[in-house]
């Protein structure tokens, strides 16, 4: 097997509408219109060239699992989110890049990642 890329990540959320507002209005993802009716609540979002799928359901306990969104300007992003009332950690170094963390309304951990300039 030789994977080409990560196509999507699915996360459970307590309230799909609240999660949609957060991921679209605060984090800038866009809603896809091609999600079939699976018989349970959910939404598909675009995040750059990948997708985030929201599934209405019980959110598992946080054990370090998270999704990471790559950003071009971590300091600017953190400032923008804080101005909008989102609690975001201070940026810190990781590997050759930098990261900050926040939680979505359901308690899912989200990393904001800025790779090193290259």
C-alpha distance (Angstrom), angle and dihedral (degrees) to the residues before:
residue distance angle dihedral
X1 . . .
X2 3.79 . .
X3 3.81 112.9 .
X4 3.80 116.3 -148.3
X5 3.82 98.4 -158.0
X6 3.77 144.4 -42.4
X7 3.81 105.3 -75.5
X8 3.80 99.1 -171.5
X9 3.77 146.1 -22.1
X10 3.80 122.3 -142.9
X11 3.78 123.8 -149.6
X12 3.77 131.9 -179.4
X13 3.80 118.0 -121.3
X14 3.81 130.6 -171.8
X15 3.80 94.4 -137.5
X16 3.81 118.9 22.5
X17 3.82 94.8 -162.9
X18 3.81 92.7 51.0
X19 3.81 90.9 46.1
X20 3.81 90.8 49.3
X21 3.80 91.6 53.1
X22 3.81 90.1 49.9
X23 3.80 97.9 46.1
X24 3.82 94.0 42.1
X25 3.82 103.4 34.5
X26 3.81 98.7 34.3
X27 3.81 106.1 25.9
X28 3.81 98.9 32.1
X29 3.81 101.0 -124.0
X30 3.80 117.5 147.5
X31 3.79 128.6 -130.6
X32 3.79 118.6 -114.2
X33 3.79 117.9 -143.0
X34 3.81 97.6 -153.7
X35 3.84 100.3 80.2
X36 3.81 109.3 126.5
X37 3.80 121.1 -135.8
X38 3.78 102.1 -95.5
X39 3.80 93.2 175.3
X40 3.81 93.4 -106.8
X41 3.80 131.6 77.9
X42 3.76 119.8 -89.4
X43 3.78 147.5 116.9
X44 3.79 138.9 -140.9
X45 3.78 119.4 -134.7
X46 3.80 134.6 -172.5
X47 3.79 119.0 -128.7
X48 3.78 106.0 179.7
X49 3.79 106.8 -62.3
X50 3.81 94.3 -17.8
X51 3.77 135.3 66.1
X52 3.79 136.7 -125.5
X53 3.80 115.3 -153.4
X54 3.79 117.1 -157.7
X55 3.79 116.2 -153.8
X56 3.78 121.2 -167.1
X57 3.79 105.2 -128.7
X58 3.75 147.8 91.2
X59 3.78 112.3 -37.9
X60 3.82 112.6 -131.4
X61 3.80 119.1 -126.8
X62 3.79 114.5 -85.5
X63 3.79 110.1 -103.6
X64 3.79 97.6 161.1
X65 3.79 97.1 -69.9
X66 3.78 112.3 137.7
X67 3.76 144.8 149.3
X68 3.79 121.7 -120.4
X69 3.79 126.4 -144.4
X70 3.78 116.7 -160.3
X71 3.81 114.9 -133.8
X72 3.80 131.8 -175.4
X73 3.82 97.0 -140.9
X74 3.80 113.6 30.0
X75 3.81 95.8 179.3
X76 3.81 91.7 50.0
X77 3.80 91.7 46.0
X78 3.81 92.9 49.7
X79 3.81 90.4 48.6
X80 3.80 92.6 48.6
X81 3.80 92.7 48.9
X82 3.79 93.2 46.5
X83 3.81 90.0 50.6
X84 3.82 87.0 54.6
X85 3.81 90.9 52.7
X86 3.82 98.7 -101.6
X87 3.81 115.5 142.0
X88 3.83 106.4 -128.7
X89 3.79 128.1 171.5
X90 3.78 120.5 -119.3
X91 3.81 113.1 -90.1
X92 3.79 114.4 -97.3
X93 3.80 135.5 -178.3
X94 3.79 120.0 -94.4
X95 3.80 121.4 175.2
X96 3.80 105.2 -44.0
X97 3.82 93.8 -27.4
X98 3.78 140.2 53.3
X99 3.79 133.5 -109.4
X100 3.79 143.2 -169.8
X101 3.80 129.6 -173.1
X102 3.78 138.2 -141.2
X103 3.79 136.4 162.4
X104 3.77 127.4 -123.0
X105 3.83 120.3 -128.5
X106 3.83 90.2 -88.0
X107 3.81 93.2 52.3
X108 3.81 98.0 -103.0
X109 3.80 112.3 149.5
X110 3.82 115.4 -119.8
X111 3.79 123.4 -169.3
X112 3.78 121.8 -154.6
X113 3.80 107.8 -152.3
X114 3.79 130.2 -167.6
X115 3.80 113.1 -172.1
X116 3.77 119.5 -141.8
X117 3.78 114.5 -87.5
X118 3.74 107.7 -95.6
